[in-house]
Amino acid sequence: MWKQWLVALGLVVVSGGAAVGYLSLADSEQAGSGRERPPSAVNTRLPERDTVRDVVKSVGNLEALNSVELTSEVSGRVVSLQLQSGTRVDQGAVLLQLDDRQARADLEVIESQLADARRQFQRAQQLRSNSSVSQAEVDALRTAVSVAQAQREAARVRLENHRIEAPFAGVIGLSDLDVGAYVSAGTPVATLDATERMELNFAIPERFLGDISLGQTVVGLSPAYPGNRFTGELVELGTRINPLSRTLPVRAMINNPDGKLLPGQFMSATLTLRERVAVVIPEQAVMIRGDEQYVFVAEDGVARRTPVTLGSRMPGRVEVSEGLTLEDAVIVTGQDRISNGDRIRVQDAENAIPENRFVQSMES
């Protein structure tokens, strides 16, 4: 009997201990729920108005505005040479002179023949007034004068062909000629390129046809000159879409005042389609959940979730077309740890995000 009493007493003690433990845990949970969550530390940035440019990027090759391969029209020995590679020459400058002594002598002979033909024709005209010569003889002498004049013009051209003049201002290319060398007719002697302005040929995807027009700004970048921007404008549009690449060939004129760019050089092109002033914020402030895009705005110590409509994207920055004003303090750090209505503590941090000011790029 006493054993049964001992078992009953043990059960009572265990039950009492469990009840005490449960009550203590409940009190602890109540106390924990009564403590308020500390505000989250965040950084904010006010939206800014800035110039936003919609651009399309492509790649292309440079060509000289004028380019020619200088070739000798006649055979002869070089007596004078001004073909130093890389030298800029003016239009009309004499670049090569061949020995023209024979051509000059031939011209003098023909000029003498022309003078004699004119004298005979004038004498025949005087005699014709006295009927001393026939009209047929006068006509024959007139023809002889015309023939001699044509021969003189041909001789002058042959003489001029013994020298090569620059047809336009440009830069001389490589040449292997030396004074005294013999040049045959048709021999290329050097190249001449006009490079103060360069043609940049590239292609634009057909989806941008409605946005491109002549005169739009083009900026070229060359891997040969990192950091250098070569500016120009769109000057020509193609008339046919490439059926394979679905692109339209276009041509821009790029300024090259220092002569750094060379014909045939590879270059990336950035064509500005539109330019406008818009509201922009740091890209890292934007949160995306499914199809929804939103930011958190600091308002009286509380985070307020605000849906936004985005426009052009730039490295580090994004355009906001709807949803924000310039007075809304957008949370740029710590927004991934808060929810709508959470208390926040705004910190002063000038370097919370890096400054980036670039244009939108739509890769072709």
C-alpha positions in Angstrom: 0.0 0.0 0.0 2.7 2.4 0.8 4.3 1.7 -2.6 1.2 3.0 -4.3 1.3 6.2 -2.3 4.9 6.7 -3.3 4.0 6.3 -7.0 1.1 8.7 -6.7 3.3 11.3 -5.0 5.9 11.0 -7.8 3.3 11.7 -10.4 2.1 14.8 -8.6 5.7 16.2 -8.3 6.4 15.6 -12.1 3.1 17.2 -13.1 3.8 20.2 -10.9 7.2 20.6 -12.4 5.9 20.5 -15.9 3.3 23.1 -15.1 5.9 25.4 -13.6 8.1 25.0 -16.7 5.3 25.7 -19.1 4.3 28.9 -17.2 7.9 30.1 -17.2 8.3 29.5 -20.9 5.0 31.3 -21.6 6.2 34.2 -19.5 9.5 34.3 -21.4 7.8 34.3 -24.8 5.5 37.1 -23.6 8.4 39.1 -22.5 10.2 38.5 -25.8 7.2 39.5 -27.9 6.9 42.7 -25.9 10.4 43.8 -26.9 10.4 46.1 -30.1 12.7 45.2 -33.1 15.5 47.8 -33.4 15.4 50.0 -36.5 17.5 48.9 -39.5 20.4 51.1 -40.6 20.1 52.2 -44.2 21.6 54.8 -46.6 19.4 57.0 -48.8 19.9 59.0 -52.0 17.7 61.6 -53.5 16.7 61.2 -57.2 18.4 63.5 -59.6 17.5 65.1 -63.0 20.1 64.2 -65.5 20.5 63.9 -69.3 19.7 60.5 -70.5 20.7 59.3 -74.0 19.3 56.3 -75.8 22.1 54.9 -77.9 22.8 51.9 -80.0 26.3 50.3 -80.3 27.9 48.7 -83.2 31.3 48.0 -84.7 32.8 49.0 -88.1 35.8 49.9 -90.2 37.3 53.3 -91.0 38.0 54.5 -94.5 39.7 57.6 -95.8 37.3 60.3 -97.1 39.5 60.4 -100.3 42.0 57.6 -101.1 44.0 57.0 -104.2 46.9 54.9 -105.3 49.4 57.2 -107.2 50.5 55.7 -110.5 52.9 56.8 -113.2 51.2 57.5 -116.5 54.5 57.2 -118.5 57.9 55.5 -118.2 61.0 57.4 -117.1 63.7 57.9 -114.6 63.0 59.6 -111.3 64.7 63.0 -110.9 62.8 64.4 -108.0 60.9 62.8 -105.2 58.6 64.0 -102.4 57.1 60.8 -101.1 58.1 60.7 -97.5 55.7 58.3 -95.7 53.4 60.0 -93.2 54.0 63.4 -94.7 50.9 65.6 -95.1 50.8 67.4 -98.5 48.6 70.0 -100.0 46.5 69.7 -103.1 48.6 70.3 -106.3 52.0 69.5 -104.6 54.5 67.9 -107.0 55.2 64.4 -105.4 57.3 62.8 -108.2 59.1 64.2 -111.2 60.5 62.0 -114.1 63.1 63.0 -116.6 61.0 65.0 -119.1 63.7 66.4 -121.5 62.5 64.4 -124.5 58.9 65.4 -123.9 59.9 69.1 -123.7 61.9 68.8 -127.0 58.9 67.1 -128.7 56.6 69.9 -127.5 59.0 72.6 -128.9 59.0 70.8 -132.3 55.2 70.7 -132.4 54.9 74.3 -131.3 57.3 75.3 -134.2 55.2 73.3 -136.7 52.0 75.0 -135.4 53.6 78.4 -135.8 54.5 77.6 -139.4 51.1 76.2 -140.1 49.5 79.4 -138.8 51.8 81.6 -141.0 50.9 79.6 -144.1 47.2 79.8 -143.3 47.3 83.6 -142.8 49.3 84.0 -146.1 46.8 81.9 -148.0 43.9 84.0 -146.6 45.5 87.1 -147.9 46.1 85.6 -151.3 42.6 84.3 -151.4 41.3 87.8 -151.4 43.2 88.3 -154.7 42.1 84.9 -156.0 45.7 83.8 -156.1 44.9 80.6 -154.3 41.9 78.3 -154.3 39.5 78.0 -151.4 40.5 74.3 -151.2 44.1 75.3 -150.4 42.9 77.6 -147.7 40.7 74.9 -146.2 43.6 72.5 -146.2 45.9 74.9 -144.4 43.1 75.6 -141.8 42.9 71.9 -141.2 46.7 71.7 -140.8 46.6 74.4 -138.1 43.9 72.4 -136.2 45.9 69.3 -136.4 49.0 71.0 -135.2 47.1 72.5 -132.3 45.8 69.0 -131.3 49.3 67.6 -131.5 50.6 70.4 -129.3 47.9 69.6 -126.7 48.9 66.0 -126.7 52.5 66.9 -126.3 51.7 69.1 -123.3 49.8 66.2 -121.7 52.7 63.8 -122.2 55.0 66.4 -120.6 52.6 66.9 -117.6 52.5 63.1 -117.2 56.1 63.1 -116.3 55.2 64.5 -112.9 52.7 63.3 -110.3 50.8 66.0 -108.4 48.6 65.5 -105.3 45.0 65.4 -106.5 43.8 66.4 -103.0 45.3 67.3 -99.6 46.3 64.1 -97.6 48.9 61.9 -96.1 51.5 60.0 -98.2 51.8 56.2 -97.7 54.8 53.9 -98.0 57.0 54.2 -101.1 60.0 52.2 -102.2 61.2 54.6 -104.9 64.5 56.4 -104.8 65.8 59.2 -107.0 67.4 57.6 -110.2 65.1 54.7 -110.2 63.4 53.8 -113.5 59.6 53.7 -113.4 57.4 52.0 -116.0 54.0 53.3 -117.1 51.3 52.0 -114.8 53.6 51.4 -111.8 52.1 52.3 -108.4 54.4 54.7 -106.6 52.6 55.4 -103.3 49.2 55.9 -101.7 47.5 59.2 -100.7 44.7 59.4 -98.1 42.7 62.3 -96.8 42.4 61.6 -93.1 41.3 64.8 -91.4 37.8 63.3 -91.5 37.2 59.6 -91.7 34.3 57.5 -92.9 33.1 54.9 -90.4 30.9 52.2 -92.0 28.8 50.1 -89.6 25.3 48.6 -89.4 22.2 49.3 -87.3 19.6 46.6 -86.4 16.4 47.1 -88.3 14.4 47.5 -85.2 15.9 51.0 -84.8 14.9 52.2 -88.3 12.3 54.5 -86.9 14.8 56.1 -84.5 17.7 56.9 -86.8 18.2 60.0 -88.9 21.0 62.0 -90.6 22.9 64.3 -88.3 22.7 62.2 -85.2 25.8 62.1 -83.0 28.2 59.3 -83.3 31.1 58.6 -80.9 33.9 56.2 -82.0 36.2 54.3 -79.7 39.4 52.5 -80.8 41.2 49.9 -78.8 44.4 51.5 -80.1 43.7 54.7 -78.1 41.9 53.7 -74.8 40.0 56.6 -73.3 40.0 58.7 -76.5 36.6 59.6 -77.9 36.3 60.5 -81.6 33.2 62.4 -82.3 31.2 62.7 -85.6 27.8 62.5 -87.1 25.7 60.2 -89.2 25.9 61.3 -92.9 24.5 58.4 -95.0 21.9 55.7 -94.7 21.7 52.5 -96.7 18.7 51.7 -98.9 18.5 48.0 -98.3 18.3 45.7 -95.2 20.8 42.9 -95.2 18.5 39.8 -95.3 21.0 37.7 -93.3 22.0 40.0 -90.4 18.7 42.1 -90.5 20.8 45.3 -90.3 20.9 48.5 -92.3 24.4 49.7 -93.4 25.1 53.3 -92.4 28.0 55.7 -92.7 29.3 58.3 -90.2 31.9 61.0 -90.6 34.4 60.9 -87.7 36.7 63.9 -86.9 40.4 63.0 -86.9 42.2 66.3 -86.4 45.4 64.7 -84.9 45.6 62.1 -87.6 45.6 59.2 -85.1 43.0 57.1 -87.0 44.1 55.2 -90.1 42.1 53.7 -93.0 41.1 50.1 -92.4 41.2 50.5 -88.6 38.6 48.7 -86.5 36.4 51.0 -84.3 33.3 50.7 -82.1 30.5 53.2 -82.8 27.9 54.6 -80.4 25.0 56.2 -82.1 22.8 58.6 -80.0 19.2 58.0 -81.0 17.5 60.3 -78.4 18.5 62.7 -75.7 16.3 63.9 -72.8 16.3 65.1 -69.2 14.9 62.5 -66.8 14.8 61.4 -63.2 17.5 58.9 -62.4 18.4 56.8 -59.3 21.1 54.4 -58.4 20.4 51.0 -60.0 21.1 49.1 -56.8 18.1 50.7 -55.1 15.7 48.8 -57.4 14.1 45.6 -56.1 12.5 43.1 -58.4 9.9 40.4 -57.5 8.4 38.7 -60.4 7.1 41.3 -62.8 7.0 44.0 -60.1 9.8 46.6 -59.8 9.9 48.7 -56.6 12.1 50.7 -54.3 11.9 51.6 -50.6 11.5 55.3 -49.7 12.5 56.6 -46.3 9.5 58.5 -44.8 9.5 59.7 -41.2 11.7 56.9 -40.0 9.7 54.2 -41.8 10.5 52.3 -45.0 7.7 52.7 -47.6 7.5 50.3 -50.5 6.9 52.2 -53.7 6.3 50.6 -57.2 8.2 52.3 -60.0 8.3 52.3 -63.8 11.8 52.2 -65.2 13.1 53.5 -68.5 16.6 53.6 -69.8 19.3 51.7 -67.9 22.8 52.9 -67.5 25.9 51.4 -65.7 25.1 52.1 -62.1 22.0 54.2 -62.8 18.5 53.8 -64.1 15.8 56.2 -65.3 12.5 56.3 -63.4 9.7 57.4 -65.6 6.9 57.0 -63.0 6.6 56.5 -59.2 9.1 58.9 -57.7 9.6 62.6 -57.2 12.9 64.5 -56.6 12.0 64.8 -52.8 11.7 61.0 -52.2 14.7 59.7 -50.3 15.4 56.4 -51.9 17.0 53.7 -49.8 20.1 52.4 -51.6 21.7 50.1 -48.9 20.0 47.7 -46.5 16.8 47.5 -48.5 17.1 43.8 -48.9 16.7 43.3 -45.1 13.5 45.4 -44.6 9.8 45.2 -45.4 7.1 47.8 -45.9 6.5 49.7 -42.7 9.7 48.7 -40.9 11.4 51.3 -38.8 14.7 52.5 -40.2 17.7 54.6 -39.1 19.2 56.7 -41.9 23.0 56.8 -41.9 25.2 59.5 -43.4 27.4 57.8 -46.0 28.6 59.8 -49.0 30.3 56.8 -50.5 27.4 54.4 -50.1 27.4 53.9 -53.9 29.9 54.9 -56.6 29.0 57.7 -59.0 28.4 56.6 -62.5 27.3 58.8 -65.4 27.0 56.9 -68.6 24.5 56.6 -71.4 22.1 53.8 -72.0 23.5 51.2 -74.5 21.4 48.9 -76.6 23.8 46.4 -78.1 23.3 45.5 -81.7 
